[in-house]
Every structure is written in C-alpha cells, then in structure tokens.
Amino acid sequence: MEQPAEMNTLSQILEKLRQKGYDNELTMTEDGKMKGNKIDKTYDPEDLTIIKTYRFEGHSDPGDNAVIYILKDNEENISFISDAYGMYSEQKGEGFDEFLKKINTADRDMQELF
C-alpha cells in the first residue's frame, strides 16, 4: 500500500522558501500594486507569474485558512504572497483579489523549488 504524501504546514513551507533564498514577500500597496519586502520593486499583475500555490485549511477555525502563492517576476526573481482566505484577508489596499486574478499562472510543475 502506498504511503500518503507528507503534509506540509504553512510554517514549513515558509521555512523552505527562506532556506532557498525565496523570502521576498509581496504585499499590496495602498495604490493597488505589489511591493517586495526584500527586493525593492513594485509590481503590476503583468510583471508576475504564479508558479505554485499552497492552500492550508484549519481543522475548526475558518481564520486558520491560508494560501501561499509562489511567483516569479519578469527577471526570474522568486517571491511569495501569503494571505488568509476571503474575509480574513490581511492584505492592505483595495483590489487584492482582482490583482491576483490578473496574474498569469505557469503551466508547469515547480517541484524543483524544494
């Protein structure tokens, strides 16, 4: 019988990203763009591509639901966006969901990140 894949926690994924040097977290600015905390760049949706998504669901509290989007920019820099689902979102600024919908999604497996 095949063993189930090991479940990763939010903190484990964030630690793996940090170890690989992919610790540039993007957050929404007040003017509706994304800005990195390590790479001093501001991004429009067309500057980014989502290359992997991780979803985490809490057992009993909807506030424990989170998602991590791993992205690359036009210069191949890897960054991430971390957020709670829906109304629990902690992203500042208007239009976070619309911004995400406009980002292209890569059609490839990014297992090599880890």
Phi, psi and omega in degrees: 000136182284137179283141177292151178296146179294133178281137177255141177267166177304313182294326178294318179294316179297323178292319177298318177299315180299315181298327179277356182083015180260056187251024177273100180274131178263138176227155181286132176271167179297335180266014172083023176244173175254141180228139179276152177268344179247320177260120185280073178225152175245137187240142164265164182304322183289350177275352188234156172224130175282123182251345178196147178229135174240131177244139181232130181239129177287155182289324185225341185248117179302338177292347178273357180282130182215165177219144171239126173256125175260129186230159168236150177262183182295344178258013178072013174288137179263133179222177175215156172239129178243133182202157172276161179285146167050233186292348178271003182304140179252007180288135178277163175086161180273148170085020180302310181297319179295321177300312181299319181297333182275348180282132176295151177245128180290145178254066179202162180273128182252031179303331182296348174301325183240000000 
